[in-house]
Amino acid sequence: MEFEGFSKKTLPFLQSIRENNNKEWFELHKKEYEALILNPSRLFVVEMGEHLQALEPTIQAIPKTNHSLFRIYRDTRRMGLNKEPIKSRIGIIFWQGKRKRLQSSCFYLHFSPDELVVAAGVRWFEKPMLDAFRDYIGDEDKRIALNEILKNITAQGYTLLEKGYKRYPKGFTTHMPAAELSLYKGMAAYKILPPILIENAQELIDTLYKIYEDMSPLQKVMYAVSLRVKESPSALKS
């Protein structure tokens, strides 16, 4: 089957999850979840993955839960304010490399009744990735080149993550060119679009491809950063 877009009933269904966020309600509506979200998400991963592999042949597009798809059930045992058991925001990820998908350079999106967010890079750094990033930008030429990439991306209308640190880490000072890059806790760019875009298959694919193509220089840098990570067994799990 080919991806034909998400149904006009998909976003209202996600709104219904918000209004009835309990496992009992969801179990009664699981077939709707499969028809409106899970099955078209799988088809989307296959088609979008083929397009992205034209940009990066080693991008992983695996139409399975805990791979390119995320679980619909939230792990409420983890720290965080949101304790609702069912997610009303659907995430999809295409990542590069053998590390954990959220600690690998990736093309990402999520949609909800409110928005469609499209992004590339790494949203937050765990310590191995943070160390690798700082090692990478410790090279002045690489740091300046990355800074130019970020300037070009923002000039095209994309937004960068906010800086996460206030103090410069060891090895960086205010007098160094583009030293502010060392203040980031993650390195990604994103754009927010109307969620209704998910209903038009061709427009969705074309729009995402253009955005990911624009962001691909950043994605390439973050993949190079990931190759510097000192691997541990846990870092290789997806």
Residue frames as a rotation matrix with the C-alpha (Angstrom) as fourth column:
MET 1
0.567 0.823 0.000 0.00
0.823 -0.567 0.000 0.00
0.000 0.000 -1.000 0.00
GLU 2
-0.370 -0.651 0.663 1.06
0.610 -0.708 -0.355 3.57
0.701 0.273 0.659 -0.66
PHE 3
-0.604 0.109 -0.790 0.91
0.652 -0.503 -0.568 6.42
-0.459 -0.857 0.233 1.81
GLU 4
-0.226 0.642 0.733 -2.20
0.768 -0.345 0.539 8.47
0.599 0.684 -0.415 1.04
GLY 5
-0.510 0.013 0.860 -1.98
-0.354 -0.914 -0.197 10.94
0.784 -0.405 0.471 3.88
PHE 6
-0.947 0.247 -0.205 -3.61
0.288 0.370 -0.883 10.82
-0.142 -0.896 -0.422 7.27
SER 7
-0.244 0.954 0.176 -7.38
0.883 0.143 0.448 10.87
0.402 0.265 -0.877 7.54
LYS 8
-0.321 0.277 0.906 -9.39
-0.174 -0.957 0.231 14.00
0.931 -0.083 0.356 8.27
LYS 9
0.763 0.641 -0.081 -10.44
-0.091 0.230 0.969 12.09
0.640 -0.732 0.234 11.39
THR 10
0.108 -0.816 -0.568 -6.86
0.699 0.469 -0.541 11.78
0.707 -0.339 0.620 12.73
LEU 11
-0.754 -0.440 0.487 -6.51
0.037 -0.769 -0.638 15.18
0.655 -0.464 0.596 14.40
PRO 12
0.098 0.840 0.533 -10.02
-0.775 -0.272 0.570 15.02
0.624 -0.469 0.625 15.94
PHE 13
0.686 0.102 -0.720 -9.11
0.207 0.922 0.328 11.57
0.697 -0.375 0.611 17.27
LEU 14
-0.389 -0.888 -0.246 -5.99
0.623 -0.057 -0.780 12.99
0.678 -0.457 0.576 18.92
GLN 15
-0.567 0.281 0.775 -8.17
-0.532 -0.843 -0.083 15.67
0.630 -0.459 0.627 20.47
SER 16
0.566 0.810 -0.153 -10.45
-0.458 0.463 0.759 12.92
0.686 -0.359 0.633 21.78
ILE 17
0.166 -0.605 -0.779 -7.45
0.643 0.665 -0.379 11.28
0.748 -0.438 0.499 23.42
ARG 18
-0.770 -0.464 0.438 -6.77
0.048 -0.726 -0.686 14.55
0.637 -0.507 0.581 25.24
GLU 19
-0.255 0.787 0.562 -10.34
-0.829 -0.477 0.291 14.67
0.497 -0.392 0.774 26.48
ASN 20
0.840 0.540 0.059 -10.50
-0.511 0.748 0.423 11.00
0.184 -0.385 0.904 27.47
ASN 21
0.063 -0.962 -0.265 -6.96
-0.682 0.152 -0.716 10.30
0.729 0.225 -0.646 28.55
ASN 22
0.040 -0.078 0.996 -7.23
-0.841 0.536 0.076 6.95
-0.539 -0.841 -0.044 30.25
LYS 23
-0.853 -0.518 -0.066 -6.34
-0.476 0.720 0.505 3.42
-0.214 0.462 -0.861 29.24
GLU 24
-0.428 0.769 0.475 -9.92
0.356 0.627 -0.694 2.17
-0.831 -0.128 -0.542 29.52
TRP 25
0.534 0.615 -0.580 -11.17
-0.256 -0.537 -0.804 4.64
-0.806 0.578 -0.129 26.90
PHE 26
-0.112 -0.668 -0.736 -8.18
-0.943 -0.161 0.290 4.00
-0.312 0.727 -0.612 24.66
GLU 27
-0.843 -0.187 0.505 -8.67
-0.117 0.979 0.167 0.23
-0.526 0.082 -0.847 24.72
LEU 28
0.074 0.961 0.266 -12.24
0.398 0.216 -0.892 0.74
-0.914 0.172 -0.367 23.51
HIS 29
0.860 0.222 -0.459 -10.95
-0.244 -0.612 -0.752 2.88
-0.448 0.759 -0.473 20.62
LYS 30
-0.018 -0.975 0.223 -7.81
-0.154 0.223 0.963 0.96
-0.988 -0.017 -0.154 19.75
LYS 31
0.036 0.079 0.996 -9.02
0.869 0.490 -0.070 0.02
-0.493 0.868 -0.051 16.29
GLU 32
0.946 0.289 0.150 -9.47
0.325 -0.844 -0.426 3.70
0.003 0.452 -0.892 15.51
TYR 33
0.520 -0.836 -0.176 -5.92
-0.455 -0.446 0.771 4.35
-0.722 -0.321 -0.612 16.68
GLU 34
-0.207 -0.621 0.756 -4.62
0.337 0.680 0.651 1.63
-0.918 0.390 0.068 14.37
ALA 35
0.262 0.413 0.872 -6.64
0.946 0.067 -0.316 2.87
-0.189 0.908 -0.373 11.38
LEU 36
0.942 0.262 0.208 -6.11
0.300 -0.937 -0.178 6.60
0.149 0.230 -0.962 11.88
ILE 37
0.699 -0.706 0.116 -2.56
-0.688 -0.618 0.381 6.76
-0.197 -0.345 -0.917 13.27
LEU 38
0.162 -0.731 0.663 -0.54
-0.298 0.605 0.739 3.55
-0.941 -0.317 -0.120 13.45
ASN 39
0.317 -0.010 0.948 -1.13
0.696 0.682 -0.226 2.11
-0.645 0.731 0.223 9.97
PRO 40
0.913 -0.015 0.408 -0.72
0.312 -0.619 -0.720 5.40
0.264 0.785 -0.561 8.02
SER 41
0.674 -0.732 0.099 2.36
-0.637 -0.508 0.579 6.21
-0.374 -0.453 -0.809 10.15
ARG 42
0.149 -0.606 0.781 3.95
0.166 0.794 0.584 2.97
-0.975 0.043 0.219 9.01
LEU 43
0.523 0.108 0.845 3.23
0.837 0.122 -0.533 3.78
-0.161 0.987 -0.026 5.37
PHE 44
0.980 -0.166 0.106 4.55
-0.148 -0.976 -0.160 7.30
0.130 0.141 -0.981 5.84
VAL 45
0.446 -0.864 0.235 7.83
-0.411 0.036 0.911 6.03
-0.795 -0.503 -0.339 7.32
VAL 46
0.147 -0.364 0.920 8.41
0.662 0.727 0.182 3.81
-0.735 0.582 0.348 4.30
GLU 47
0.629 0.167 0.759 7.72
0.752 -0.380 -0.539 6.55
0.198 0.910 -0.365 1.74
MET 48
0.939 -0.307 0.154 9.44
-0.331 -0.927 0.174 9.42
0.090 -0.215 -0.973 3.56
GLY 49
0.469 -0.795 0.385 12.35
-0.092 0.389 0.917 7.13
-0.879 -0.465 0.109 4.36
GLU 50
0.323 -0.315 0.892 12.92
0.884 0.437 -0.166 6.46
-0.338 0.843 0.420 0.66
HIS 51
0.807 0.001 0.591 13.08
0.297 -0.865 -0.404 10.19
0.510 0.501 -0.699 0.01
LEU 52
0.842 -0.486 0.232 15.43
-0.498 -0.537 0.682 10.87
-0.207 -0.689 -0.694 2.92
GLN 53
0.438 -0.704 0.558 17.78
0.340 0.705 0.622 8.10
-0.832 -0.083 0.548 1.85
ALA 54
0.610 -0.239 0.756 18.37
0.716 -0.244 -0.655 10.18
0.341 0.940 0.023 -1.28
LEU 55
0.742 -0.353 0.569 19.86
-0.443 -0.896 0.022 12.80
0.503 -0.269 -0.822 1.06
GLU 56
-0.193 -0.746 0.637 21.57
-0.976 0.210 -0.050 10.36
-0.097 -0.632 -0.769 3.43
PRO 57
-0.046 0.206 -0.977 21.75
-0.578 0.792 0.194 6.73
0.814 0.574 0.083 2.22
THR 58
-0.687 -0.300 -0.662 22.35
0.265 0.744 -0.613 5.40
0.677 -0.597 -0.431 5.74
ILE 59
-0.555 0.603 0.573 19.29
-0.814 -0.535 -0.226 7.07
0.170 -0.592 0.788 7.32
GLN 60
-0.964 0.250 -0.094 17.25
0.265 0.934 -0.240 4.48
0.028 -0.257 -0.966 9.19
ALA 61
-0.425 0.905 -0.014 13.53
-0.893 -0.417 0.167 4.40
0.146 0.084 0.986 8.41
ILE 62
-0.931 0.055 -0.360 12.04
0.106 0.987 -0.124 1.43
0.349 -0.153 -0.925 10.23
PRO 63
-0.336 0.893 0.299 8.21
-0.584 -0.447 0.678 1.40
0.739 0.053 0.671 10.39
LYS 64
0.039 0.287 -0.957 8.03
0.573 0.778 0.257 -0.25
0.819 -0.558 -0.134 13.80
THR 65
0.889 0.304 0.342 7.33
-0.131 -0.547 0.827 0.93
0.438 -0.780 -0.447 17.33
ASN 66
0.736 -0.675 -0.048 10.50
0.051 -0.016 0.999 1.80
-0.675 -0.738 0.023 19.26
HIS 67
-0.238 -0.765 0.599 12.23
0.899 0.059 0.433 2.42
-0.366 0.642 0.674 15.94
SER 68
-0.845 -0.040 0.533 10.89
0.318 -0.839 0.442 5.18
0.430 0.543 0.722 13.67
LEU 69
0.132 0.954 0.269 7.60
-0.038 -0.267 0.963 5.09
0.990 -0.138 0.001 15.59
PHE 70
-0.808 -0.335 0.485 7.13
-0.447 -0.189 -0.874 5.90
0.385 -0.923 0.003 19.26
ARG 71
-0.710 0.564 -0.421 4.91
0.682 0.700 -0.212 4.09
0.175 -0.438 -0.882 21.73
ILE 72
-0.127 0.767 0.628 1.45
0.096 -0.621 0.778 5.60
0.987 0.159 0.006 22.17
TYR 73
0.783 0.360 -0.507 1.62
0.498 0.125 0.858 4.82
0.373 -0.924 -0.081 25.88
ARG 74
0.324 -0.658 0.680 3.62
-0.509 -0.727 -0.461 7.28
0.798 -0.197 -0.570 27.98
ASP 75
-0.089 -0.445 -0.891 5.99
0.645 0.656 -0.392 5.90
0.759 -0.609 0.228 30.60
THR 76
0.602 0.462 0.651 4.50
-0.120 -0.754 0.646 7.71
0.790 -0.467 -0.398 33.59
ARG 77
0.773 -0.392 -0.500 7.20
0.632 0.398 0.665 6.29
-0.062 -0.830 0.555 35.86
ARG 78
-0.209 -0.900 0.382 9.74
0.900 -0.330 -0.286 8.69
0.383 0.284 0.879 34.39
MET 79
-0.399 -0.014 -0.917 10.31
0.579 -0.779 -0.240 12.13
-0.711 -0.627 0.319 35.81
GLY 80
-0.902 0.136 0.411 8.22
0.273 -0.558 0.783 14.82
0.336 0.818 0.466 34.20
LEU 81
-0.777 0.630 0.009 5.10
-0.478 -0.579 -0.660 16.88
-0.411 -0.517 0.751 34.69
ASN 82
-0.098 0.779 -0.619 2.96
-0.957 0.098 0.275 15.07
0.274 0.620 0.735 32.12
LYS 83
-0.778 -0.129 0.615 1.50
-0.417 0.838 -0.351 11.96
-0.470 -0.530 -0.706 33.71
GLU 84
0.334 0.900 -0.282 -1.23
-0.843 0.151 -0.517 11.34
-0.422 0.410 0.809 31.14
PRO 85
0.043 -0.357 0.933 -0.99
-0.102 0.928 0.359 7.66
-0.994 -0.111 0.003 30.12
ILE 86
0.341 0.153 0.928 -1.78
0.842 0.389 -0.374 8.15
-0.418 0.908 0.004 26.40
LYS 87
-0.651 -0.641 -0.407 0.12
0.344 -0.727 0.594 10.47
-0.676 0.247 0.694 24.07
SER 88
0.573 0.817 0.057 -1.89
0.482 -0.280 -0.831 12.93
-0.663 0.504 -0.554 21.99
ARG 89
0.497 -0.542 -0.678 1.26
-0.774 -0.631 -0.063 14.01
-0.393 0.556 -0.732 20.12
ILE 90
0.892 -0.095 0.441 2.57
0.238 0.930 -0.281 11.56
-0.384 0.355 0.852 17.53
GLY 91
0.313 -0.876 -0.367 6.34
-0.701 -0.474 0.533 11.51
-0.641 0.090 -0.762 16.94
ILE 92
0.947 -0.133 0.291 8.22
0.291 0.738 -0.609 9.96
-0.133 0.661 0.738 14.02
ILE 93
0.471 -0.858 -0.202 12.01
-0.555 -0.467 0.689 9.79
-0.686 -0.212 -0.696 13.71
PHE 94
0.926 -0.376 0.020 14.53
0.231 0.526 -0.818 8.92
0.297 0.762 0.575 10.99
TRP 95
0.750 -0.656 0.084 17.99
-0.440 -0.401 0.803 8.60
-0.493 -0.639 -0.590 12.49
GLN 96
0.661 -0.635 -0.400 21.52
-0.327 0.236 -0.915 7.95
0.675 0.736 -0.051 11.32
GLY 97
-0.364 -0.886 0.287 24.02
-0.751 0.097 -0.653 5.73
0.551 -0.453 -0.701 13.05
LYS 98
-0.174 0.193 -0.966 23.96
0.223 0.963 0.152 2.88
0.959 -0.189 -0.211 15.54
ARG 99
-0.985 -0.173 0.001 23.51
0.047 -0.271 -0.962 4.88
0.167 -0.947 0.275 18.72
LYS 100
-0.396 0.886 -0.240 20.21
0.681 0.108 -0.724 5.43
-0.616 -0.451 -0.646 20.54
ARG 101
-0.052 0.410 0.911 17.81
0.959 -0.235 0.161 7.08
0.280 0.881 -0.381 18.13
LEU 102
0.896 0.439 0.066 17.38
0.398 -0.860 0.319 10.20
0.196 -0.260 -0.945 20.30
GLN 103
0.517 -0.807 -0.285 21.16
-0.126 -0.401 0.907 10.50
-0.847 -0.433 -0.309 20.68
SER 104
-0.323 -0.535 0.781 21.81
0.787 0.306 0.535 10.15
-0.525 0.787 0.322 16.96
SER 105
-0.812 0.077 -0.579 21.62
-0.332 -0.876 0.349 12.83
-0.480 0.475 0.737 14.31
CYS 106
-0.531 0.707 0.468 18.09
0.710 0.672 -0.210 12.62
-0.463 0.220 -0.859 12.97
PHE 107
-0.799 0.566 0.202 15.25
-0.287 -0.655 0.699 14.03
0.528 0.501 0.686 10.96
TYR 108
-0.813 0.479 -0.331 12.22
0.544 0.421 -0.726 14.26
-0.208 -0.770 -0.603 13.21
LEU 109
-0.624 0.672 0.399 8.60
-0.333 -0.690 0.642 15.37
0.707 0.268 0.655 13.26
HIS 110
-0.790 0.559 -0.253 5.62
0.570 0.516 -0.640 15.29
-0.227 -0.649 -0.726 15.55
PHE 111
-0.667 0.646 0.371 2.03
-0.160 -0.610 0.776 16.31
0.728 0.459 0.510 15.07
SER 112
-0.751 0.525 -0.401 -0.83
0.554 0.170 -0.815 17.07
-0.359 -0.834 -0.418 17.42
PRO 113
0.291 0.914 0.282 -4.14
0.953 -0.251 -0.172 18.94
-0.086 0.319 -0.944 17.12
ASP 114
0.665 -0.041 -0.746 -2.12
0.226 -0.941 0.253 22.14
-0.712 -0.337 -0.616 17.64
GLU 115
0.431 -0.661 -0.614 0.89
-0.806 -0.588 0.066 21.89
-0.404 0.466 -0.787 15.35
LEU 116
0.918 -0.385 0.099 3.22
0.386 0.803 -0.454 19.97
0.095 0.455 0.886 13.09
VAL 117
0.633 -0.769 -0.084 6.83
-0.579 -0.543 0.608 20.36
-0.513 -0.336 -0.790 14.21
VAL 118
0.915 -0.403 0.026 9.62
0.282 0.591 -0.756 19.42
0.289 0.699 0.654 11.80
ALA 119
0.725 -0.670 0.160 13.22
-0.593 -0.490 0.639 19.25
-0.350 -0.558 -0.752 13.04
ALA 120
0.726 -0.601 -0.333 16.73
0.203 0.651 -0.732 17.99
0.657 0.464 0.595 12.39
GLY 121
-0.114 -0.853 0.509 19.72
-0.603 -0.348 -0.718 17.43
0.789 -0.389 -0.475 14.67
VAL 122
-0.402 -0.022 -0.915 19.81
0.627 0.722 -0.293 16.24
0.667 -0.692 -0.276 18.28
ARG 123
0.471 0.744 0.473 17.29
0.187 -0.609 0.771 17.77
0.862 -0.275 -0.426 20.70
TRP 124
0.752 -0.294 0.590 19.32
-0.659 -0.378 0.650 17.25
0.032 -0.878 -0.478 23.87
PHE 125
0.036 -0.859 -0.511 22.73
-0.473 0.436 -0.765 15.81
0.880 0.270 -0.391 24.66
GLU 126
0.991 -0.035 -0.127 23.33
0.125 0.554 0.823 13.06
0.041 -0.832 0.553 27.14
LYS 127
0.617 -0.772 -0.149 26.86
-0.317 -0.417 0.852 13.28
-0.720 -0.479 -0.502 28.52
PRO 128
-0.073 -0.714 0.696 28.62
0.571 0.542 0.617 11.14
-0.818 0.442 0.368 25.87
MET 129
0.285 0.249 0.925 27.09
0.941 -0.258 -0.221 13.23
0.183 0.933 -0.308 23.08
LEU 130
0.997 0.045 -0.063 27.75
0.061 -0.956 0.287 16.49
-0.048 -0.290 -0.956 24.94
ASP 131
0.322 -0.947 0.010 31.41
-0.014 0.005 1.000 15.55
-0.947 -0.322 -0.011 25.34
ALA 132
-0.157 -0.351 0.923 31.63
0.867 0.399 0.299 14.64
-0.474 0.847 0.242 21.65
PHE 133
0.685 0.486 0.543 29.96
0.687 -0.679 -0.259 17.91
0.243 0.550 -0.799 20.62
ARG 134
0.905 -0.374 -0.205 32.34
-0.208 -0.805 0.555 20.01
-0.372 -0.460 -0.806 22.69
ASP 135
0.014 -0.912 0.409 35.28
0.301 0.394 0.868 18.03
-0.953 0.111 0.280 21.35
TYR 136
0.115 0.117 0.986 34.06
0.987 0.095 -0.126 18.72
-0.109 0.989 -0.105 17.81
ILE 137
0.805 0.268 0.528 33.58
0.386 -0.914 -0.125 22.45
0.449 0.305 -0.840 18.27
GLY 138
0.631 -0.700 -0.335 36.88
0.228 -0.245 0.942 22.67
-0.741 -0.671 0.005 20.13
ASP 139
-0.376 -0.661 0.650 38.34
0.853 0.027 0.521 22.79
-0.361 0.750 0.554 16.63
GLU 140
-0.392 0.211 -0.896 38.04
0.006 -0.973 -0.231 26.46
-0.920 -0.096 0.380 15.64
ASP 141
-0.898 0.039 -0.439 37.56
-0.440 -0.150 0.886 25.77
-0.031 0.988 0.151 11.94
LYS 142
-0.693 0.678 -0.247 34.75
0.550 0.718 0.427 23.30
0.466 0.160 -0.870 12.62
ARG 143
-0.334 0.560 -0.758 33.16
0.752 -0.326 -0.573 25.66
-0.568 -0.761 -0.312 15.13
ILE 144
-0.575 0.070 -0.815 33.14
-0.327 -0.933 0.151 28.56
-0.750 0.354 0.559 12.69
ALA 145
-0.925 0.230 -0.302 31.82
-0.220 0.323 0.921 26.36
0.309 0.918 -0.248 9.89
LEU 146
-0.516 0.773 -0.369 28.96
0.842 0.537 -0.050 25.13
0.160 -0.337 -0.928 12.09
ASN 147
-0.368 0.349 -0.862 28.17
0.380 -0.789 -0.482 28.70
-0.849 -0.505 0.158 13.07
GLU 148
-0.790 0.053 -0.611 27.86
-0.533 -0.551 0.642 29.62
-0.303 0.833 0.464 9.38
ILE 149
-0.814 0.533 -0.233 25.54
0.301 0.729 0.615 26.65
0.497 0.430 -0.753 8.81
LEU 150
-0.346 0.697 -0.628 23.33
0.885 0.021 -0.465 27.84
-0.310 -0.717 -0.624 11.66
LYS 151
-0.533 0.113 -0.839 23.25
-0.120 -0.991 -0.057 31.38
-0.838 0.070 0.542 10.26
ASN 152
-0.900 0.178 -0.399 22.17
-0.400 0.030 0.916 30.05
0.175 0.984 0.044 6.86
ILE 153
-0.655 0.677 -0.335 19.47
0.654 0.730 0.196 27.87
0.377 -0.091 -0.922 8.41
THR 154
-0.272 0.563 -0.781 18.00
0.685 -0.457 -0.568 30.69
-0.676 -0.689 -0.261 10.48
ALA 155
-0.726 -0.036 -0.686 18.14
-0.354 -0.837 0.418 33.00
-0.589 0.546 0.595 7.44
GLN 156
-0.859 0.424 -0.287 15.83
-0.092 0.423 0.901 30.52
0.504 0.801 -0.325 5.71
GLY 157
-0.104 0.901 0.421 13.24
-0.725 -0.359 0.588 30.94
0.681 -0.244 0.691 8.44
TYR 158
0.319 0.168 -0.933 14.07
0.338 0.899 0.277 28.05
0.885 -0.404 0.230 10.76
THR 159
0.627 0.005 0.779 14.48
-0.652 -0.544 0.528 28.28
0.426 -0.839 -0.338 14.52
LEU 160
-0.324 -0.793 -0.515 17.31
-0.125 0.576 -0.808 26.94
0.938 -0.198 -0.286 16.66
LEU 161
0.417 0.342 -0.842 16.99
0.747 0.400 0.532 25.50
0.518 -0.851 -0.089 20.12
GLU 162
0.813 -0.152 0.562 17.68
-0.378 -0.872 0.310 27.94
0.443 -0.464 -0.767 22.93
LYS 163
-0.282 -0.954 -0.107 21.02
-0.330 0.201 -0.922 27.81
0.901 -0.225 -0.372 24.67
GLY 164
0.607 0.571 -0.553 20.91
0.221 0.548 0.807 25.72
0.764 -0.612 0.206 27.83
TYR 165
0.203 -0.624 -0.754 23.99
0.979 0.122 0.163 26.89
-0.010 -0.772 0.636 29.75
LYS 166
0.989 0.139 0.056 25.02
0.136 -0.989 0.063 30.33
0.064 -0.055 -0.996 31.00
ARG 167
0.477 -0.879 0.001 28.66
-0.541 -0.292 0.789 29.65
-0.693 -0.377 -0.615 31.79
TYR 168
0.454 -0.409 -0.791 31.25
-0.783 0.241 -0.574 28.65
0.426 0.880 -0.211 29.24
PRO 169
0.991 -0.124 0.054 32.58
0.086 0.886 0.455 25.14
-0.104 -0.446 0.889 29.80
LYS 170
0.308 -0.952 -0.003 36.25
-0.056 -0.022 0.998 24.39
-0.950 -0.307 -0.060 30.25
GLY 171
-0.397 -0.595 0.699 38.20
0.687 0.312 0.656 25.15
-0.609 0.740 0.285 27.10
PHE 172
-0.030 0.462 0.886 35.92
0.869 -0.425 0.251 27.93
0.493 0.778 -0.389 25.82
THR 173
-0.499 -0.120 -0.858 36.01
0.606 -0.756 -0.247 31.68
-0.619 -0.644 0.450 26.44
THR 174
0.537 0.779 -0.325 34.07
0.370 -0.564 -0.738 34.72
-0.758 0.276 -0.591 25.22
HIS 175
0.114 -0.592 -0.798 37.06
-0.600 -0.681 0.419 35.78
-0.792 0.431 -0.433 23.12
MET 176
-0.732 -0.368 0.573 36.91
0.139 0.743 0.655 32.68
-0.667 0.559 -0.493 20.90
PRO 177
-0.709 0.497 -0.500 35.02
-0.694 -0.365 0.621 32.93
0.126 0.787 0.604 17.59
ALA 178
0.017 0.863 -0.506 31.52
-0.562 0.427 0.709 31.41
0.827 0.272 0.492 17.87
ALA 179
-0.895 -0.444 -0.044 32.25
-0.196 0.481 -0.855 30.31
0.401 -0.756 -0.517 21.45
GLU 180
-0.389 0.823 0.413 28.52
-0.888 -0.216 -0.407 30.59
-0.246 -0.525 0.815 22.27
LEU 181
0.135 0.407 -0.903 28.00
-0.647 0.727 0.231 27.24
0.750 0.553 0.361 20.54
SER 182
-0.692 -0.491 -0.529 29.46
0.063 0.689 -0.722 25.63
0.719 -0.533 -0.446 23.66
LEU 183
-0.827 0.422 0.372 26.43
-0.530 -0.367 -0.764 26.85
-0.186 -0.829 0.527 25.64
TYR 184
-0.028 0.867 -0.498 23.97
-0.887 0.207 0.412 24.55
0.460 0.453 0.763 23.89
LYS 185
-0.292 0.057 0.955 22.49
-0.654 0.717 -0.243 21.47
-0.698 -0.695 -0.172 25.59
GLY 186
0.145 0.321 0.936 21.34
0.568 0.747 -0.344 20.17
-0.810 0.582 -0.074 22.23
MET 187
-0.634 -0.384 -0.671 21.78
-0.308 -0.671 0.675 21.20
-0.709 0.635 0.307 18.63
ALA 188
-0.447 0.580 0.681 18.76
0.831 0.551 0.076 21.15
-0.331 0.600 -0.728 16.35
ALA 189
-0.919 0.287 -0.269 16.70
-0.362 -0.887 0.288 23.39
-0.156 0.362 0.919 14.08
TYR 190
-0.574 0.779 0.251 12.95
0.695 0.626 -0.353 23.25
-0.432 -0.028 -0.901 13.67
LYS 191
-0.898 0.438 0.032 9.91
-0.346 -0.750 0.564 24.74
0.271 0.495 0.825 11.98
ILE 192
-0.628 0.764 0.147 6.27
0.193 0.337 -0.921 24.76
-0.753 -0.550 -0.360 13.09
LEU 193
-0.927 0.341 -0.157 3.58
-0.217 -0.147 0.965 24.14
0.306 0.929 0.210 10.47
PRO 194
-0.098 0.961 0.259 -0.23
-0.995 -0.088 -0.048 23.76
-0.023 -0.262 0.965 10.50
PRO 195
-0.557 -0.170 0.813 -1.12
-0.390 0.918 -0.075 20.18
-0.734 -0.359 -0.577 11.51
ILE 196
0.519 0.852 0.061 -3.72
-0.311 0.255 -0.915 19.87
-0.796 0.456 0.398 8.76
LEU 197
0.077 -0.610 -0.789 -0.80
-0.996 -0.086 -0.030 19.38
-0.050 0.788 -0.614 6.36
ILE 198
-0.700 -0.403 0.590 -0.70
-0.455 0.888 0.067 15.69
-0.551 -0.222 -0.805 7.38
GLU 199
0.171 0.888 0.427 -3.93
-0.044 0.440 -0.897 15.09
-0.984 0.134 0.114 5.45
ASN 200
0.888 0.074 -0.454 -2.37
-0.439 -0.158 -0.885 15.76
-0.137 0.985 -0.108 2.03
ALA 201
0.726 -0.600 0.336 0.19
0.441 0.781 0.443 13.05
-0.528 -0.173 0.832 1.26
GLN 202
0.359 -0.632 0.687 2.05
0.868 -0.046 -0.495 14.69
0.345 0.774 0.531 -1.62
GLU 203
0.551 -0.117 0.826 2.14
-0.142 -0.989 -0.046 18.15
0.823 -0.092 -0.561 -0.07
LEU 204
0.917 -0.213 0.337 3.34
-0.323 0.097 0.941 16.67
-0.233 -0.972 0.020 3.22
ILE 205
0.576 -0.733 0.362 6.15
0.711 0.668 0.220 14.66
-0.403 0.130 0.906 1.59
ASP 206
0.311 -0.448 0.838 7.25
0.703 -0.486 -0.520 17.57
0.640 0.751 0.164 -0.62
THR 207
0.716 0.019 0.698 7.18
-0.316 -0.883 0.348 20.10
0.622 -0.470 -0.626 2.23
LEU 208
0.885 -0.388 0.258 9.11
-0.119 0.348 0.930 17.87
-0.450 -0.854 0.262 4.61
TYR 209
0.501 -0.733 0.460 11.69
0.858 0.489 -0.154 16.96
-0.112 0.472 0.875 2.00
LYS 210
0.396 -0.326 0.858 12.39
0.310 -0.833 -0.459 20.65
0.864 0.448 -0.229 1.27
ILE 211
0.799 -0.068 0.598 12.75
-0.541 -0.514 0.665 21.40
0.262 -0.855 -0.448 4.99
TYR 212
0.799 -0.507 0.325 14.99
0.159 0.698 0.699 18.40
-0.581 -0.506 0.638 5.63
GLU 213
0.461 -0.639 0.616 17.08
0.835 0.076 -0.546 19.27
0.302 0.765 0.568 2.59
ASP 214
0.531 -0.221 0.818 17.57
-0.165 -0.974 -0.157 22.79
0.831 -0.052 -0.554 3.96
MET 215
0.726 -0.165 0.667 18.55
-0.686 -0.101 0.721 21.35
-0.052 -0.981 -0.187 7.35
SER 216
0.947 -0.278 -0.163 20.76
0.239 0.945 -0.224 18.57
0.216 0.173 0.961 6.01
PRO 217
0.121 -0.957 0.265 24.05
-0.095 -0.277 -0.956 20.50
0.988 0.091 -0.124 6.51
LEU 218
-0.039 -0.068 0.997 23.30
-0.969 -0.241 -0.054 20.58
0.244 -0.968 -0.056 10.25
GLN 219
0.872 0.413 0.265 22.25
-0.462 0.872 0.160 16.95
-0.165 -0.262 0.951 10.23
LYS 220
0.678 -0.683 -0.272 25.57
0.187 0.519 -0.834 16.00
0.711 0.515 0.479 8.59
VAL 221
-0.188 -0.756 0.627 27.56
-0.538 -0.455 -0.710 17.87
0.822 -0.471 -0.321 11.23
MET 222
0.201 0.326 0.924 25.66
-0.975 0.157 0.156 16.21
-0.094 -0.932 0.350 14.04
TYR 223
0.988 0.056 -0.146 26.30
-0.083 0.978 -0.191 12.82
0.132 0.200 0.971 12.49
ALA 224
0.209 -0.978 -0.013 30.02
0.046 0.023 -0.999 13.65
0.977 0.208 0.050 12.39
VAL 225
-0.163 -0.194 0.967 29.75
-0.895 -0.384 -0.228 14.59
0.416 -0.903 -0.111 16.08
SER 226
0.719 0.552 0.422 28.08
-0.682 0.675 0.281 11.26
-0.130 -0.490 0.862 16.89
LEU 227
0.763 -0.487 -0.425 31.01
0.114 0.749 -0.652 9.40
0.636 0.449 0.628 15.36
ARG 228
-0.239 -0.875 0.420 33.24
-0.350 -0.326 -0.878 10.91
0.906 -0.357 -0.228 18.06
VAL 229
0.484 0.505 0.714 31.18
-0.839 0.036 0.543 9.49
0.249 -0.862 0.441 20.90
LYS 230
-0.741 -0.671 -0.007 32.98
-0.614 0.681 -0.400 6.95
0.273 -0.292 -0.917 23.04
GLU 231
0.050 0.885 -0.464 30.49
-0.555 0.411 0.723 4.12
0.830 0.221 0.512 22.84
SER 232
-0.747 -0.099 0.657 29.21
-0.606 0.508 -0.612 2.05
-0.274 -0.855 -0.440 25.71
PRO 233
-0.901 0.420 0.112 26.85
0.434 0.857 0.276 -0.95
0.020 0.297 -0.955 25.48
SER 234
-0.144 0.917 -0.373 23.86
0.681 -0.181 -0.709 1.17
-0.718 -0.356 -0.598 26.60
ALA 235
-0.236 -0.007 -0.972 24.60
-0.380 -0.920 0.099 3.84
-0.894 0.393 0.215 24.01
LEU 236
-0.945 -0.182 -0.271 24.12
-0.318 0.325 0.891 1.35
-0.074 0.928 -0.365 21.20
LYS 237
-0.598 0.789 0.143 20.55
0.705 0.602 -0.376 0.43
-0.382 -0.124 -0.916 22.18
SER 238
-0.836 0.379 0.396 17.69
0.039 -0.680 0.733 2.03
0.547 0.628 0.553 20.27
